[in-house]
Amino acid sequence: MLTKAIAAAASVIIATSAFAVDRGNVEKAYELKDGSTVYVFKDGKMAMENKVGQVVTMKEGHAMETKDGKKIMMKGNEIWRLENELHREHQTN
């Protein structure tokens, strides 16, 4: 029973991590068909988070399709910037 409760809590944390990004440094976020999210920073460079909330690497120029069918190309691979945004509240301690 305790294992199920821990697993449920972990699922909620993972599911909500996509909303943890500070929008002050992110200009736009695109939800992709596969459930991933691509974040575009103010300088036009991008970073990607998969559907379970992990920052993942993506090759520059890779074509992606948004949920609404638009095609976008990856520019940059700013995984460190997205990682920093996702964990900003933990760095203040």
MARDO-503049 format. One record per atom (N, C-alpha, C): residue in one letter; x, y, z; residue number from 1. Coordinates in Angstrom, 3 decimals. Each point is the difference from the previous one (the first is absolute). Example, Ala and Ser with C-alpha at 12.3 -4.5 7.8 and 13.67 -1.06 7.14 Angstrom:
// MARDO-503049
SITE lose     east    north       up mardo
SITE    A   13.190   -5.690    7.800     1
SITE    A   -0.890    1.190    0.000     1
SITE    A    0.900    1.200    0.000     1
SITE    S   -0.350    1.050   -0.720     2
SITE    S    0.820    1.190    0.060     2
SITE    S   -0.770    1.090    0.730     2
***
This chain:
// MARDO-503049
SITE lose     east    north       up mardo
SITE    M    0.824   -1.199    0.000     1
SITE    M   -0.824    1.199    0.000     1
SITE    M    0.867    1.261    0.000     1
SITE    L    1.036    0.016    0.824     2
SITE    L    0.900    1.141    0.051     2
SITE    L    0.717    0.186   -1.334     2
SITE    T    0.351   -1.113   -0.636     3
SITE    T    0.671    0.063   -1.301     3
SITE    T   -0.906    0.665   -1.034     3
SITE    K   -1.279   -0.321    0.015     4
SITE    K   -0.938    0.602   -0.943     4
SITE    K   -0.145    1.497    0.248     4
SITE    A   -0.014    0.399    1.265     5
SITE    A   -0.120    1.416    0.332     5
SITE    A    1.238    0.766   -0.455     5
SITE    I    1.168   -0.584    0.188     6
SITE    I    1.244    0.639   -0.437     6
SITE    I    0.028    0.113   -1.522     6
SITE    A   -0.412   -1.060   -0.681     7
SITE    A   -0.029    0.016   -1.464     7
SITE    A   -0.974    1.067   -0.515     7
SITE    A   -1.147    0.136    0.658     8
SITE    A   -0.984    1.002   -0.406     8
SITE    A    0.552    1.406    0.212     8
SITE    A    0.674    0.227    1.120     9
SITE    A    0.584    1.315    0.277     9
SITE    A    1.085    0.339   -1.017     9
SITE    A    0.822   -0.990   -0.346    10
SITE    A    1.050    0.223   -0.993    10
SITE    A   -0.609    0.342   -1.360    10
SITE    S   -1.086   -0.644   -0.358    11
SITE    S   -0.665    0.279   -1.278    11
SITE    S   -0.510    1.432   -0.058    11
SITE    V   -0.561    0.477    1.105    12
SITE    V   -0.502    1.373    0.048    12
SITE    V    1.149    0.990   -0.146    12
SITE    I    1.111   -0.257    0.674    13
SITE    I    1.158    0.894   -0.091    13
SITE    I    0.528    0.050   -1.426    13
SITE    I    0.107   -1.149   -0.635    14
SITE    I    0.490   -0.057   -1.377    14
SITE    I   -0.961    0.712   -0.941    14
SITE    A   -1.284   -0.217    0.186    15
SITE    A   -0.990    0.603   -0.891    15
SITE    A   -0.038    1.513    0.112    15
SITE    T    0.262    0.531    1.182    16
SITE    T   -0.068    1.450    0.175    16
SITE    T    1.314    0.698   -0.286    16
SITE    S    1.071   -0.734   -0.213    17
SITE    S    1.294    0.649   -0.228    17
SITE    S    0.021    0.826   -1.280    17
SITE    A   -0.842   -0.326   -0.965    18
SITE    A   -0.049    0.769   -1.244    18
SITE    A   -0.462    1.430    0.243    18
SITE    F   -0.704    0.219    1.098    19
SITE    F   -0.500    1.335    0.302    19
SITE    F    0.924    0.767    0.930    19
SITE    A    1.150   -0.578    0.342    20
SITE    A    0.908    0.613    0.956    20
SITE    A    0.955    1.006   -0.630    20
SITE    V    0.026    0.109   -1.299    21
SITE    V    0.940    0.895   -0.673    21
SITE    V   -0.400    1.446    0.244    21
SITE    D    0.963    0.822    0.373    22
SITE    D   -0.209    1.419    0.203    22
SITE    D   -0.220    0.654   -1.354    22
SITE    R   -1.163    0.518   -0.233    23
SITE    R   -0.336    0.588   -1.298    23
SITE    R    0.752    1.299   -0.255    23
SITE    G    0.732    0.526    1.001    24
SITE    G    0.766    1.218   -0.198    24
SITE    G    1.114   -0.175   -1.014    24
SITE    N    0.584   -1.169   -0.098    25
SITE    N    1.088   -0.258   -0.944    25
SITE    N   -0.468   -0.753   -1.238    25
SITE    V   -1.219   -0.461    0.010    26
SITE    V   -0.546   -0.764   -1.119    26
SITE    V   -1.000    0.870   -0.745    26
SITE    E    0.230    0.138   -1.295    27
SITE    E   -0.896    0.816   -0.808    27
SITE    E   -1.252   -0.775   -0.403    27
SITE    K    0.180   -1.279   -0.330    28
SITE    K   -1.124   -0.803   -0.473    28
SITE    K    0.262   -1.474    0.283    28
SITE    A   -1.049   -0.763    0.187    29
SITE    A    0.099   -1.444    0.178    29
SITE    A   -0.946   -0.668   -0.991    29
SITE    Y    0.489   -1.034   -0.666    30
SITE    Y   -0.807   -0.746   -0.964    30
SITE    Y   -0.193   -1.421    0.507    30
SITE    E   -1.244   -0.464    0.032    31
SITE    E   -0.272   -1.394    0.316    31
SITE    E    0.069   -0.789   -1.300    31
SITE    L    0.748   -1.083    0.016    32
SITE    L    0.169   -0.817   -1.192    32
SITE    L   -0.964   -1.173    0.008    32
SITE    K   -0.175   -0.615   -1.173    33
SITE    K   -0.920   -1.131   -0.137    33
SITE    K    0.360   -1.174    0.892    33
SITE    D    1.308   -0.183    0.269    34
SITE    D    0.420   -1.137    0.829    34
SITE    D   -0.104    0.284    1.496    34
SITE    G   -0.500    1.173    0.379    35
SITE    G   -0.152    0.337    1.406    35
SITE    G    1.158    0.805    0.570    35
SITE    S    1.056    0.186   -0.777    36
SITE    S    1.141    0.803    0.429    36
SITE    S   -0.360    1.478   -0.079    36
SITE    T    0.835    0.828    0.628    37
SITE    T   -0.176    1.442   -0.054    37
SITE    T    1.322    0.626   -0.423    37
SITE    V   -0.062    0.907   -0.963    38
SITE    V    1.177    0.738   -0.437    38
SITE    V   -0.149    1.423    0.509    38
SITE    Y    1.024    0.476    0.693    39
SITE    Y    0.015    1.354    0.534    39
SITE    Y    0.905    0.863   -0.861    39
SITE    V   -0.481    1.182   -0.364    40
SITE    V    0.776    0.945   -0.792    40
SITE    V    0.367    1.160    0.925    40
SITE    F    1.307    0.218    0.164    41
SITE    F    0.483    1.086    0.839    41
SITE    F   -0.042    1.310   -0.770    41
SITE    K    0.163    1.099    0.717    42
SITE    K   -0.102    1.330   -0.610    42
SITE    K    0.986    0.216   -1.145    42
SITE    D    1.147   -0.678    0.011    43
SITE    D    0.980    0.158   -1.078    43
SITE    D   -0.270   -0.938   -1.179    43
SITE    G   -1.109   -0.751    0.029    44
SITE    G   -0.379   -0.872   -1.102    44
SITE    G    0.513   -1.425    0.113    44
SITE    K    0.889   -0.266    0.934    45
SITE    K    0.506   -1.362    0.179    45
SITE    K   -1.018   -0.814    0.769    45
SITE    M    0.115   -1.325   -0.132    46
SITE    M   -1.034   -0.893    0.529    46
SITE    M    0.567   -1.091    0.893    46
SITE    A   -0.910   -0.586    0.778    47
SITE    A    0.308   -1.179    0.805    47
SITE    A   -1.263   -0.840    0.067    47
SITE    M    0.167   -1.298    0.227    48
SITE    M   -1.142   -0.904   -0.025    48
SITE    M   -0.107   -0.811    1.280    48
SITE    E   -1.243   -0.212    0.414    49
SITE    E   -0.324   -0.822    1.159    49
SITE    E   -0.930   -1.103   -0.491    49
SITE    N    0.311   -1.253    0.354    50
SITE    N   -0.857   -1.089   -0.475    50
SITE    N   -1.302   -0.072    0.789    50
SITE    K   -0.864   -0.921   -0.362    51
SITE    K   -1.336   -0.047    0.596    51
SITE    K   -0.009   -0.372    1.472    51
SITE    V    1.099   -0.515    0.535    52
SITE    V    0.069   -0.308    1.432    52
SITE    V    0.781    1.053    0.781    52
SITE    G    0.356    1.105   -0.663    53
SITE    G    0.618    1.110    0.695    53
SITE    G    1.516    0.012    0.055    53
SITE    Q    0.651   -0.836   -0.794    54
SITE    Q    1.460   -0.035   -0.030    54
SITE    Q    0.512    0.867   -1.145    54
SITE    V    1.039    0.780    0.282    55
SITE    V    0.635    0.795   -1.042    55
SITE    V    0.760   -0.964   -0.909    55
SITE    V   -0.230    0.120   -1.303    56
SITE    V    0.636   -0.912   -0.955    56
SITE    V    0.731    0.789   -1.069    56
SITE    T    1.025   -0.599   -0.541    57
SITE    T    0.789    0.635   -1.052    57
SITE    T   -0.669   -0.226   -1.357    57
SITE    M    0.169    0.989   -0.872    58
SITE    M   -0.580   -0.071   -1.339    58
SITE    M    0.983    0.641   -0.961    58
SITE    K    0.240   -0.632   -1.129    59
SITE    K    0.934    0.543   -0.988    59
SITE    K   -0.566    1.258   -0.644    59
SITE    E    0.879    0.971   -0.227    60
SITE    E   -0.400    1.231   -0.679    60
SITE    E   -0.486   -0.344   -1.405    60
SITE    G   -1.096    0.637   -0.401    61
SITE    G   -0.571   -0.226   -1.312    61
SITE    G   -1.020   -1.121   -0.055    61
SITE    H   -0.182   -0.721    1.108    62
SITE    H   -0.971   -1.098    0.032    62
SITE    H   -1.416    0.570   -0.148    62
SITE    A   -0.782   -0.582   -0.896    63
SITE    A   -1.374    0.449   -0.227    63
SITE    A   -0.922   -0.631    1.034    63
SITE    M   -0.884    0.821    0.568    64
SITE    M   -0.964   -0.464    0.992    64
SITE    M   -1.385    0.463   -0.411    64
SITE    E   -1.014   -0.745    0.429    65
SITE    E   -1.373    0.364   -0.335    65
SITE    E   -0.770    0.292    1.278    65
SITE    T   -0.635    1.174    0.036    66
SITE    T   -0.783    0.388    1.166    66
SITE    T   -1.345   -0.728   -0.008    66
SITE    K   -0.693    0.079    1.126    67
SITE    K   -1.304   -0.656    0.098    67
SITE    K   -0.983    0.494   -1.045    67
SITE    D    0.131    1.286   -0.384    68
SITE    D   -0.922    0.554   -0.990    68
SITE    D    0.480   -0.176   -1.439    68
SITE    G    1.085   -0.785   -0.199    69
SITE    G    0.449   -0.349   -1.332    69
SITE    G    1.057    0.895   -0.615    69
SITE    K    0.441    1.030    0.721    70
SITE    K    1.042    0.879   -0.530    70
SITE    K    1.355   -0.698    0.092    70
SITE    K    0.868    0.317   -0.937    71
SITE    K    1.365   -0.546    0.002    71
SITE    K    0.945    1.074    0.508    71
SITE    I    0.890   -0.358    0.927    72
SITE    I    1.026    0.911    0.473    72
SITE    I    1.338   -0.728   -0.031    72
SITE    M    1.073    0.766   -0.124    73
SITE    M    1.351   -0.563   -0.047    73
SITE    M    0.724    0.361    1.288    73
SITE    M    0.733   -0.953    0.530    74
SITE    M    0.767    0.229    1.218    74
SITE    M    1.141    0.959   -0.280    74
SITE    K    0.135    1.010    0.850    75
SITE    K    1.100    0.958   -0.108    75
SITE    K    0.736    0.006    1.338    75
SITE    G    1.234   -0.419   -0.012    76
SITE    G    0.767   -0.117    1.237    76
SITE    G   -0.358   -1.288    0.724    76
SITE    N    0.568   -0.176    1.149    77
SITE    N   -0.288   -1.151    0.849    77
SITE    N    0.317    0.430    1.423    77
SITE    E   -0.778    0.923    0.490    78
SITE    E    0.274    0.684    1.258    78
SITE    E   -0.472   -0.808    1.209    78
SITE    I    0.457   -1.242    0.099    79
SITE    I   -0.458   -0.861    1.097    79
SITE    I    0.392    0.559    1.358    79
SITE    W    1.174    0.609    0.093    80
SITE    W    0.441    0.558    1.285    80
SITE    W   -0.884    1.153    0.434    80
SITE    R   -0.486    0.797   -0.946    81
SITE    R   -0.873    1.124    0.350    81
SITE    R   -1.343   -0.488    0.500    81
SITE    L   -0.548   -1.014   -0.663    82
SITE    L   -1.284   -0.533    0.425    82
SITE    L    0.145   -0.707    1.347    82
SITE    E    1.067   -0.748    0.162    83
SITE    E    0.269   -0.667    1.278    83
SITE    E    0.062    1.041    1.123    83
SITE    N    0.665    1.114   -0.264    84
SITE    N    0.099    1.077    0.977    84
SITE    N   -1.379    0.562    0.341    84
SITE    E   -0.840    0.210   -0.994    85
SITE    E   -1.343    0.528    0.228    85
SITE    E   -0.859   -0.977    0.797    85
SITE    L    0.103   -1.277   -0.324    86
SITE    L   -0.811   -1.009    0.676    86
SITE    L    0.378   -0.167    1.460    86
SITE    H    1.257    0.254    0.330    87
SITE    H    0.472   -0.226    1.369    87
SITE    H    0.350    1.284    0.735    87
SITE    R   -0.464    1.120   -0.489    88
SITE    R    0.316    1.296    0.594    88
SITE    R   -0.408    0.083    1.468    88
SITE    E   -1.176   -0.487    0.348    89
SITE    E   -0.463    0.123    1.385    89
SITE    E    0.848   -0.841    0.964    89
SITE    H    0.665   -1.036   -0.487    90
SITE    H    0.855   -0.823    0.856    90
SITE    H    1.352    0.649    0.233    90
SITE    Q    0.400    0.927   -0.853    91
SITE    Q    1.308    0.635    0.106    91
SITE    Q    0.035    1.138    1.001    91
SITE    T   -1.153    0.448    0.483    92
SITE    T   -0.035    1.118    0.928    92
SITE    T    0.364   -0.416    1.418    92
SITE    N    0.013   -1.274    0.284    93
SITE    N    0.322   -0.480    1.359    93
SITE    N    1.471   -0.094    0.223    93
***
